[in-house]
Amino acid sequence: MLSDIEIGRLGILADKRWRTTRKVFRNGRMVCSLLDGNTCTIYKERPILCRVFPFIAIPESDFIEVGIEVDPLAVRVAGADNTIYVIIYDTECPGVGDGVAPEPDEILDLTLRHLREMSCINGSTR
């Protein structure tokens, strides 16, 4: 999901209705229109969620609230407010396990930055 800032920066490359990059069908699959094969054509300027994908930081309390047990070996990182975040990832991503994962602190920073940008959409000042 793109923030208003990212939508503005991407211009016609953004799908404003769905708040994503435009998608195309290739080999029977819907993929980002900014991919050339498996290479991102705007890699240095890619949106925040693309920078952190396939990882995301979620407050551990969110899992507890809905009764989901978190693996004791899961990567955890403390935020500035001492909230504990669990780093999760999309196991279907072909890049998982290739040794180039961002550091947990970077995942948290990017996730929180994205949430701050997204909160501006709703007029929130979180």
DOMINU-933400 format. One line per 8 residues: number of its first residue (from 1); for each residue x, y, z of C-alpha. Coordinates in steps of 0.5 Angstrom, whole numbers, plus 2048, in hexadecimal, padded with zeros to 3 digits. Layout:
<sites>
NUM	X Y Z; ...
</sites>
This chain:
<sites>
1	800 800 800; 803 807 7FE; 803 80D 802; 800 814 7FF; 808 816 7FE; 80A 80F 7FA; 804 810 7F6; 806 817 7F4
9	80D 815 7F3; 80B 80F 7EE; 805 813 7EA; 802 80F 7E5; 806 809 7E7; 802 808 7ED; 7FB 805 7EE; 7F7 80B 7F2
17	7F1 807 7F3; 7F5 801 7F6; 7FA 805 7F9; 800 800 7F6; 804 800 7F0; 801 7FF 7E9; 800 7F7 7E8; 801 7F3 7E1
25	800 7EC 7DF; 806 7E8 7DE; 806 7E1 7DD; 800 7E0 7E0; 801 7E4 7E6; 800 7EB 7E8; 806 7EF 7EA; 809 7F6 7EB
33	809 7FA 7E4; 810 7FC 7E7; 813 7F6 7E6; 818 7F4 7E0; 818 7EC 7E1; 81A 7EC 7E8; 81D 7F3 7E9; 81A 7F9 7EB
41	81B 7FF 7E7; 81A 804 7EC; 81E 800 7F1; 822 806 7F4; 81B 80A 7F5; 817 804 7F6; 811 805 7FC; 812 803 803
49	80E 7FD 803; 812 7FB 7FD; 819 7FC 801; 817 7F8 807; 813 7F2 803; 812 7ED 805; 813 7EF 80C; 80F 7F3 811
57	80F 7F5 818; 809 7F3 81C; 808 7F5 823; 808 7EF 827; 802 7F1 82B; 7FE 7F1 825; 7FF 7E9 824; 7FD 7E8 82C
65	7F7 7EC 82B; 7F4 7E7 826; 7F7 7E1 829; 7FD 7DF 824; 803 7DC 827; 809 7DF 825; 80F 7DA 824; 814 7DB 82A
73	81A 7DC 825; 816 7E1 821; 81A 7E7 820; 818 7ED 824; 81A 7F4 824; 819 7FA 829; 816 800 827; 818 807 82A
81	811 807 82E; 814 800 831; 80E 7FC 82D; 811 7F5 82B; 810 7F4 823; 810 7ED 820; 813 7ED 819; 80F 7E8 814
89	810 7E7 80D; 80D 7E4 807; 810 7DD 806; 80E 7DD 7FF; 813 7E2 7FD; 818 7DF 7F9; 81D 7E4 7FC; 81C 7E1 803
97	823 7DE 806; 827 7E1 801; 82B 7E4 806; 829 7EB 804; 824 7ED 809; 824 7F4 80C; 826 7F4 814; 820 7F4 819
105	820 7FB 81B; 820 7FD 813; 81A 7F9 812; 817 7FC 818; 819 803 816; 816 802 80F; 810 7FF 812; 80E 805 817
113	810 80A 811; 80B 807 80D; 806 807 812; 807 80E 814; 806 810 80C; 800 80C 80C; 7FD 80F 812; 7FD 816 80E
121	7F8 813 80A; 7F3 813 80F; 7F5 819 812; 7F8 816 818; 7FE 819 81B; 801 812 81E
</sites>
